[in-house]
């Protein structure tokens, strides 16, 4: 039993649903169920009554929930006091972020965090996912925020939010119904991100599942920023594959048309990452909690 299992248990309790808790935690429902079963096996008794309408606490679960909340609060208080004792307090947080989330969502989140903790200085470095991971491993930033799997056993990863890749095209594009076939996509003139970007890596994996490669796409040019890509697509130079969250405004105003590619799902999860052996300051832990708390949704 660990603090993460306690957190999962408390969220399931408040949501009264495994599936809702799983969605908030960016986990699969079987994974959430497995954590709860481990707790019930440990205490040798049910903590939830399962019903068709959801779950509710048993009497034992009510006792456990009361103490689980106290333990989580004490855990946070202990970390803060130990930080002071060891004199590791640092009011500066260095953040590395991949291009999309660094340009679109994190600036707003940093502003909201600063409203609550004005004494903290946050420095944001934006690069592609590969470069952010290099900065994390080289200790040039305290944490990184990147899309996709880090593929490194030496890094801890905490999911921040889930999204998907979509195809953006000019508003006069002939596609109807919000969907384009894979064969039409392969012929579509495209503006792609550069090598090393998480977006391009996820696109390559999706294509590979269908027996294609990025080299078979009709790539017009590559660009390194989401703003340049959106401007080029709006100007009619081609289409591009980008995270949906990067084009929410343009989709709403009709400046760009957003399409999905038939039978080619491209989900992605943005993760906070840092080395397993790194000791984080209290303020950095506080910022991570601020971004990852599924019940607060502090990522803009």
Residue pairs with C-beta under 8 A, 6 or more apart in sequence:
1 38
1 39
1 42
3 71
3 72
3 75
4 35
5 35
5 38
5 39
6 68
6 71
6 72
7 72
8 21
8 25
8 32
8 35
8 36
9 35
9 36
9 39
9 47
9 64
9 65
9 68
10 65
10 68
10 69
10 72
11 21
11 24
11 25
11 294
11 295
12 18
12 21
12 32
12 36
12 48
12 55
13 57
13 61
13 65
14 295
15 21
15 24
16 54
16 55
16 56
17 54
17 55
18 29
18 32
18 33
18 36
18 55
19 29
21 32
22 28
22 29
22 31
22 32
24 294
24 295
25 32
25 159
25 294
26 159
26 160
26 161
26 162
26 269
26 294
27 159
36 47
36 48
39 47
39 64
40 46
40 47
40 48
43 60
43 64
45 58
45 60
46 58
46 60
46 61
47 57
47 58
47 60
47 61
47 64
48 55
48 56
48 57
48 58
48 61
49 55
49 56
49 57
49 58
57 65
79 282
79 285
80 282
83 89
83 281
83 282
84 282
88 279
88 281
88 282
89 281
89 282
89 283
90 281
90 283
90 284
91 119
91 120
91 121
91 283
92 120
92 121
92 122
92 123
93 120
93 121
93 122
93 123
93 142
93 143
93 281
93 283
93 284
93 287
94 123
94 125
94 140
94 141
94 142
94 143
95 106
95 110
95 122
95 123
95 124
95 125
95 141
95 142
95 143
95 144
95 145
95 287
96 125
96 126
96 127
96 131
96 132
96 135
96 136
96 140
96 141
96 143
96 144
96 145
97 106
97 124
97 125
97 126
97 132
97 144
97 145
97 146
98 126
98 127
98 128
98 129
98 132
98 144
98 145
98 146
98 147
98 197
98 198
98 270
99 126
99 127
99 128
99 193
99 197
99 224
99 225
99 226
100 147
100 199
100 226
100 242
100 243
100 245
100 246
101 145
101 146
101 147
101 160
101 243
101 245
101 270
102 124
102 126
102 127
102 145
103 126
103 225
103 226
103 227
103 246
104 226
104 245
104 246
105 161
105 245
105 299
105 300
106 124
106 145
106 299
106 300
107 124
107 300
108 300
109 290
109 291
109 298
109 299
109 300
110 122
110 124
112 298
112 300
113 120
113 122
113 287
113 290
113 298
114 120
114 122
116 290
117 283
117 286
120 283
120 287
122 287
125 132
125 135
125 140
125 141
127 135
128 193
128 194
128 196
128 197
128 198
128 224
129 146
129 147
129 148
129 196
129 197
129 198
129 201
130 196
130 197
130 198
131 196
132 141
132 144
132 145
132 146
133 144
133 146
133 150
133 152
133 155
133 273
135 141
135 144
136 143
136 144
136 155
136 273
136 274
136 275
137 154
137 155
137 275
139 275
139 278
142 274
142 278
142 280
142 281
142 284
143 272
143 273
143 274
143 280
143 284
143 287
143 288
144 272
144 273
144 274
145 160
145 270
145 271
145 272
145 273
145 291
146 198
146 270
146 271
146 273
147 163
147 198
147 199
147 202
147 243
147 268
147 269
147 270
147 271
148 198
148 201
148 202
148 268
148 269
148 271
150 157
150 271
150 273
154 275
154 276
154 277
155 273
155 274
155 275
155 276
156 273
156 274
156 275
156 276
157 271
157 272
157 273
158 271
158 272
158 273
158 288
158 292
159 269
159 270
159 271
159 292
160 269
160 270
160 271
160 272
160 291
160 292
160 299
161 245
161 269
161 270
161 299
162 267
162 268
162 269
162 270
163 243
163 244
163 245
163 267
163 268
163 269
163 270
164 243
164 244
164 260
164 265
164 266
164 267
164 268
165 199
165 202
165 203
165 206
165 241
165 242
165 243
165 244
165 266
165 268
166 241
166 242
166 243
166 244
166 247
166 258
166 259
166 260
166 266
167 180
167 185
167 188
167 239
167 240
167 241
167 258
167 259
167 260
167 261
168 230
168 233
168 239
168 240
168 241
168 242
168 247
168 250
168 256
168 257
168 258
168 259
169 175
169 188
169 233
169 239
169 256
169 257
169 259
170 233
170 234
170 235
170 236
170 239
170 256
170 257
171 254
171 255
171 256
171 257
172 236
173 239
173 257
173 259
175 184
175 257
175 259
178 258
178 259
178 260
179 259
179 260
179 261
179 262
180 188
180 259
180 260
180 261
180 262
181 261
181 262
182 210
182 261
182 262
182 263
182 264
185 261
185 264
186 212
186 216
186 217
186 218
187 218
188 218
188 238
188 239
189 218
189 220
189 237
189 238
189 239
190 217
190 218
190 219
190 220
190 238
190 239
190 240
190 241
191 219
191 220
191 221
191 222
191 223
191 229
191 232
191 233
191 237
191 238
191 239
191 240
192 200
192 203
192 214
192 217
192 219
192 222
192 223
192 240
192 241
193 199
193 200
193 222
193 223
193 224
193 229
194 200
194 222
194 223
194 224
198 268
199 241
199 242
199 243
199 268
200 214
202 266
202 268
203 214
203 241
203 266
204 213
204 214
206 264
206 265
206 266
207 213
207 214
207 216
207 217
207 264
209 264
210 263
210 264
220 237
220 238
221 232
221 237
221 238
223 229
223 232
226 242
226 246
229 240
229 242
230 240
230 242
230 246
230 247
230 250
230 256
232 238
232 240
233 239
233 240
233 256
234 250
234 255
234 256
241 266
243 268
244 251
244 258
247 256
247 258
249 255
250 256
251 257
251 258
272 288
272 291
272 292
274 280
280 288
290 296
290 298
291 298
291 299
